[in-house]
């Protein structure tokens, strides 16, 4: 059965920032969802023809037209971003009752701020203006309220939205936690630090804060903590995190959760991010969200260290293909990375790729020595 799309409704008074924030959200959503359309209230009037006026009844009819179109598109698997005042609570109630996947975002702005912005001269005209001489039914049950009086940029507000709406904003998210819970319960993994961890330790300054994405049994996190780094390590496996917490390791905290969208990615909050054999455990859409979060979370000058399986790996092509370069094999999902594509994604996000190589000798395991990708990328000084 085809999955249904989501209607994201950005509402608020004129000048609140609906079009700016909703438009930016739409642009970024296209990176993680292939089918997304934007319906802006003003542009829709032009596209459909201005055959509906501004009386109470006409405004209701116009709002109904927009959201019936939104429901139609969402029913065909398309995500829809709607930016409109839709001033009546009855309209929003209809949306909640008739659109299965509906997210309402209220851009809330004080009257003083709206008067200062005074976009299109509406608030000085003072006639037939919603919120001045026409009533505005303030949203009663929005999914998210975004205050927008100028304290934060539109990008910061959209990043907050992405964190709150994840994983809804990503198509076909991957969850291997059941597989890894059993894997770590069996305690079959080496506890010696990996060659990659030993290499990375020579590139960092002790005492700095580091985040590890998908720490597994903690073999590398424990090593970094012993080297004097303040390490926050994340993993989806409850079993692995419980084992690590029971050890009370100095300089280390262990968090159970999704490293893609963790609260640990606060702005400029850590110096290093470390990902060994974890980016290939998420799909390409999740990867885009992760890179955005890492760029925000790293301090300027901070570095991202990646070791990952590539398409030259002997396991590539084994199992059931679920998407390009990704297979379900040995009871879990694995995506094989194209090094140049990952490097390009990093650079597009704003990282500076300092080192990228794919070869054998990086991750020997028993008698196996597959080609492995290593990348070191930095957040430039002065980057925001």
VMD Tcl script that draws the C-alpha trace (Angstrom):
set ca {
  {0.00 0.00 0.00}
  {1.32 3.45 -0.91}
  {2.22 5.52 2.14}
  {0.34 8.75 2.74}
  {2.01 12.12 2.62}
  {1.97 14.71 5.39}
  {0.41 18.17 5.26}
  {2.57 20.68 7.16}
  {0.45 23.78 7.80}
  {2.29 27.00 8.71}
  {-0.19 29.48 10.12}
  {0.05 32.91 11.73}
  {-0.81 36.51 11.05}
  {0.50 38.47 8.08}
  {4.16 39.29 8.71}
  {4.66 36.45 11.18}
  {7.05 34.65 8.83}
  {4.90 31.86 7.43}
  {6.23 32.09 3.89}
  {9.86 32.60 4.93}
  {9.97 29.77 7.46}
  {7.64 27.45 5.56}
  {9.54 28.06 2.32}
  {12.89 27.27 3.94}
  {11.43 24.17 5.58}
  {10.13 23.09 2.16}
  {13.57 23.55 0.56}
  {15.28 21.43 3.19}
  {12.52 18.82 3.25}
  {13.17 18.13 -0.43}
  {16.58 16.75 0.55}
  {15.01 13.96 2.62}
  {11.64 13.45 0.92}
  {11.47 13.09 -2.88}
  {7.86 14.25 -3.35}
  {7.17 17.63 -1.73}
  {5.11 20.60 -2.91}
  {4.66 24.11 -1.50}
  {1.25 25.81 -1.41}
  {1.57 29.46 -0.43}
  {-1.72 31.26 0.19}
  {-0.92 34.35 -1.89}
  {0.56 32.40 -4.79}
  {-2.34 29.95 -4.83}
  {-4.77 32.83 -5.30}
  {-2.86 33.85 -8.43}
  {-2.55 30.29 -9.73}
  {-6.22 29.40 -9.18}
  {-7.60 32.76 -10.19}
  {-8.90 35.40 -7.78}
  {-12.48 34.24 -8.01}
  {-12.96 34.29 -4.24}
  {-13.08 37.52 -2.27}
  {-12.50 38.41 1.36}
  {-15.86 38.15 3.06}
  {-16.22 35.70 5.96}
  {-17.90 33.10 3.76}
  {-15.41 33.58 0.91}
  {-12.40 33.23 3.21}
  {-13.83 29.99 4.57}
  {-14.43 28.69 1.06}
  {-10.93 29.67 -0.03}
  {-9.27 27.95 2.94}
  {-11.34 24.84 2.28}
  {-10.14 24.82 -1.32}
  {-6.47 24.92 -0.32}
  {-6.74 22.11 2.21}
  {-8.83 19.88 -0.03}
  {-6.00 20.15 -2.56}
  {-3.52 19.39 0.22}
  {-5.50 16.33 1.29}
  {-5.71 15.13 -2.33}
  {-1.93 15.40 -2.81}
  {-1.12 13.82 0.56}
  {-3.40 10.91 -0.28}
  {-1.12 10.20 -3.25}
  {2.02 10.05 -1.12}
  {3.11 13.67 -1.59}
  {4.19 15.85 1.32}
  {2.55 19.29 1.24}
  {3.78 22.48 2.90}
  {0.95 25.03 3.24}
  {1.59 28.64 4.25}
  {-1.65 30.51 4.93}
  {-3.44 32.49 7.64}
  {-6.57 30.28 7.49}
  {-7.90 32.48 10.24}
  {-10.72 30.29 11.54}
  {-10.39 27.48 14.05}
  {-13.15 25.62 12.21}
  {-10.76 25.27 9.24}
  {-8.03 23.81 11.40}
  {-10.52 21.46 13.05}
  {-11.57 20.23 9.60}
  {-7.90 19.61 8.79}
  {-7.40 17.52 11.93}
  {-10.51 15.46 11.21}
  {-9.96 14.94 7.49}
  {-6.20 14.88 6.83}
  {-4.65 11.69 8.30}
  {-1.08 13.03 8.52}
  {-1.44 16.64 9.60}
  {1.09 18.85 11.37}
  {0.09 22.36 12.42}
  {2.86 24.89 13.07}
  {1.81 28.22 14.56}
  {4.24 31.08 13.92}
  {3.48 33.28 16.90}
  {4.51 36.93 16.87}
  {3.61 39.81 19.18}
  {1.44 42.66 17.89}
  {4.29 45.14 18.47}
  {6.59 43.11 16.22}
  {3.96 42.88 13.50}
  {3.44 46.64 13.61}
  {7.19 47.18 13.27}
  {7.44 44.83 10.31}
  {4.20 46.12 8.74}
  {4.68 44.05 5.61}
  {2.69 45.35 2.60}
  {1.54 48.30 4.74}
  {-1.38 46.24 6.05}
  {-1.16 47.24 9.69}
  {-1.05 50.97 9.03}
  {-3.98 50.71 6.61}
  {-6.01 49.23 9.44}
  {-9.00 48.19 7.31}
  {-10.05 44.60 6.67}
  {-6.85 43.40 8.33}
  {-6.85 40.07 10.13}
  {-5.72 40.64 13.69}
  {-6.59 44.36 13.63}
  {-10.22 44.92 12.69}
  {-10.94 41.34 11.63}
  {-10.88 38.53 14.21}
  {-8.15 35.90 14.22}
  {-8.93 32.62 15.93}
  {-5.60 31.86 17.55}
  {-4.73 28.17 17.03}
  {-5.91 26.14 20.01}
  {-4.14 22.82 19.40}
  {-1.09 23.37 17.19}
  {1.50 20.61 17.08}
  {4.32 23.16 17.38}
  {4.41 26.82 18.41}
  {7.34 28.84 17.02}
  {7.80 32.30 18.60}
  {9.27 34.56 15.91}
  {9.87 37.99 17.37}
  {13.42 38.13 16.01}
  {15.47 36.39 18.68}
  {16.35 33.54 16.28}
  {16.99 33.34 12.56}
  {14.61 31.51 10.20}
  {17.25 28.77 9.80}
  {17.43 28.25 13.57}
  {13.64 27.98 13.72}
  {13.56 25.48 10.86}
  {16.28 23.40 12.53}
  {14.12 23.30 15.67}
  {11.21 22.13 13.54}
  {13.30 19.39 11.98}
  {14.35 18.11 15.39}
  {10.76 18.04 16.64}
  {9.30 16.51 13.49}
  {11.96 13.82 12.97}
  {11.61 11.04 11.84}
  {8.48 12.19 9.99}
  {10.63 14.40 7.74}
  {12.68 11.44 6.47}
  {11.46 8.80 4.06}
  {11.79 5.15 5.13}
  {13.93 5.56 8.25}
  {16.06 2.57 9.25}
  {16.00 0.95 12.70}
  {18.41 -1.95 13.34}
  {18.10 -1.78 17.14}
  {16.59 -5.27 17.60}
  {19.46 -6.86 15.71}
  {22.12 -4.98 17.67}
  {20.45 -5.62 21.04}
  {20.87 -9.35 20.46}
  {24.37 -8.89 19.05}
  {25.67 -7.03 22.11}
  {23.80 -9.30 24.49}
  {25.96 -12.13 23.13}
  {29.13 -10.04 23.81}
  {30.91 -11.27 20.69}
  {32.64 -8.01 19.75}
  {36.25 -7.16 20.58}
  {36.81 -4.65 23.37}
  {40.16 -3.48 22.05}
  {40.16 0.00 20.47}
  {39.87 -0.04 16.71}
  {42.78 1.03 14.48}
  {40.61 3.99 13.44}
  {40.25 5.17 17.03}
  {43.99 4.96 17.54}
  {44.56 6.96 14.36}
  {41.96 9.61 15.27}
  {43.43 10.05 18.77}
  {46.59 11.47 17.17}
  {44.56 14.22 15.48}
  {42.79 15.59 18.56}
  {43.61 17.69 21.61}
  {42.98 15.96 24.97}
  {40.38 17.54 27.21}
  {38.11 18.46 24.32}
  {34.52 17.26 24.05}
  {33.72 14.46 21.62}
  {30.49 12.81 20.44}
  {30.51 9.24 19.13}
  {27.71 8.20 16.79}
  {26.78 4.59 17.37}
  {29.25 3.46 20.00}
  {28.23 -0.23 20.10}
  {29.97 -1.97 22.98}
  {32.01 1.15 23.66}
  {35.41 -0.18 22.63}
  {36.42 3.18 21.12}
  {34.51 5.42 23.55}
  {36.28 3.80 26.51}
  {39.61 4.28 24.76}
  {38.93 7.97 24.08}
  {37.83 8.55 27.67}
  {41.08 6.99 28.86}
  {42.98 9.39 26.62}
  {41.45 12.36 28.45}
  {38.62 13.27 26.09}
  {35.17 14.16 27.41}
  {33.12 11.63 25.47}
  {29.38 11.43 24.91}
  {28.58 8.16 23.15}
  {25.21 7.28 21.63}
  {23.69 4.03 20.46}
  {20.21 2.70 19.74}
  {20.95 -0.59 21.50}
  {19.56 -0.55 25.03}
  {21.60 -3.65 25.79}
  {24.91 -2.03 24.82}
  {24.20 1.21 26.71}
  {23.11 -0.65 29.86}
  {26.35 -2.63 29.87}
  {28.43 0.52 29.43}
  {26.63 2.50 32.12}
  {27.21 -0.31 34.61}
  {30.96 0.19 34.22}
  {30.97 3.81 35.55}
  {33.69 4.95 33.16}
  {35.27 8.32 33.98}
  {35.03 11.11 31.38}
  {32.25 9.28 29.54}
  {28.47 9.39 29.36}
  {26.42 6.88 27.40}
  {23.07 7.76 25.89}
  {20.53 5.39 24.37}
  {18.88 6.97 21.37}
  {19.01 7.89 17.71}
  {22.32 9.58 16.94}
  {20.84 11.20 13.84}
  {18.61 13.58 15.75}
  {19.81 13.49 19.35}
  {19.51 16.47 21.68}
  {23.30 16.27 21.97}
  {23.52 18.24 18.70}
  {23.08 21.65 20.32}
  {24.71 24.60 18.53}
  {28.52 24.73 18.91}
  {28.50 22.18 21.73}
  {31.32 19.72 20.91}
  {34.78 19.75 19.34}
  {34.84 16.37 17.61}
  {32.35 13.91 16.15}
  {33.31 10.30 15.51}
  {31.50 7.77 13.34}
  {32.96 4.34 12.79}
  {30.84 1.92 10.75}
  {27.62 3.78 11.57}
  {26.76 6.04 8.63}
  {26.16 2.94 6.54}
  {23.49 1.88 9.07}
  {21.19 4.77 8.07}
  {19.69 5.67 4.72}
  {20.75 8.57 2.55}
  {17.88 10.76 3.71}
  {18.81 10.25 7.35}
  {22.38 11.04 6.41}
  {21.33 14.49 5.19}
  {19.63 15.24 8.53}
  {22.68 13.96 10.40}
  {25.12 16.16 8.45}
  {22.97 19.21 9.17}
  {22.93 18.37 12.88}
  {26.66 17.67 13.01}
  {27.51 20.95 11.31}
  {25.37 22.79 13.85}
  {26.70 20.83 16.83}
  {30.41 21.14 16.05}
  {32.26 24.22 17.22}
  {34.03 26.23 14.50}
  {37.31 24.46 13.80}
  {35.87 21.17 15.06}
  {36.37 17.95 13.14}
  {34.28 15.03 11.98}
  {35.93 11.60 11.65}
  {34.25 8.93 9.51}
  {35.15 5.33 8.77}
  {32.59 3.44 6.70}
  {32.04 0.56 4.30}
  {32.06 1.48 0.60}
  {30.80 -0.06 -2.60}
  {34.15 -1.85 -3.05}
  {33.44 -3.96 0.07}
  {33.11 -7.73 -0.64}
  {29.68 -7.68 1.06}
  {28.34 -5.20 -1.48}
  {25.48 -6.74 -3.45}
  {24.72 -9.53 -1.00}
  {21.19 -9.95 0.32}
  {17.97 -8.23 -0.68}
  {18.38 -4.81 -2.24}
  {16.12 -2.25 -0.57}
  {17.37 0.95 -2.20}
  {20.39 2.07 -4.28}
  {23.61 0.62 -2.75}
  {21.66 -0.67 0.28}
  {20.85 -4.27 1.16}
  {19.17 -6.27 3.88}
  {21.63 -9.06 4.67}
  {22.44 -11.10 7.77}
  {19.23 -9.82 9.41}
  {20.05 -6.12 9.22}
  {20.26 -3.12 6.89}
  {23.58 -1.96 5.46}
  {24.19 0.82 2.94}
  {27.47 0.95 1.02}
  {28.92 4.41 0.56}
  {30.39 6.03 -2.54}
  {33.30 8.04 -1.18}
  {33.08 10.93 -3.65}
  {29.33 11.27 -3.04}
  {29.79 11.46 0.73}
  {32.63 13.97 0.36}
  {30.42 16.09 -1.92}
  {27.56 15.97 0.60}
  {29.92 17.14 3.34}
  {31.21 20.02 1.25}
  {27.72 21.03 0.19}
  {26.75 21.29 3.86}
  {29.75 23.54 4.56}
  {32.40 21.12 5.78}
  {35.96 21.26 4.47}
  {37.13 17.75 3.57}
  {40.74 17.47 4.73}
  {41.31 13.79 3.99}
  {39.45 11.12 2.04}
  {40.79 7.71 1.08}
  {39.47 4.23 0.39}
  {41.82 1.27 0.67}
  {42.65 -1.95 2.50}
  {44.65 -1.93 5.72}
  {42.31 0.39 7.59}
  {40.08 -2.20 9.30}
  {41.55 -5.72 9.19}
  {39.43 -8.30 11.01}
  {40.81 -11.83 11.39}
  {41.72 -13.00 7.92}
  {39.63 -10.28 6.24}
  {40.94 -6.91 5.12}
  {38.22 -5.22 3.04}
  {38.62 -1.77 1.45}
  {37.29 0.87 3.84}
  {36.62 4.59 3.46}
  {38.15 7.13 5.84}
  {37.21 10.80 5.81}
  {38.30 13.69 8.00}
  {36.23 16.88 7.60}
  {36.36 20.18 9.47}
  {33.86 22.91 10.23}
  {35.65 26.06 9.07}
  {36.53 28.77 11.55}
  {33.92 31.48 11.45}
  {31.22 29.15 10.15}
  {27.78 29.58 11.67}
}
mol new
graphics top color blue
foreach p $ca { graphics top sphere $p radius 0.5 }
foreach p [lrange $ca 0 end-1] q [lrange $ca 1 end] { graphics top cylinder $p $q radius 0.2 }
display resetview
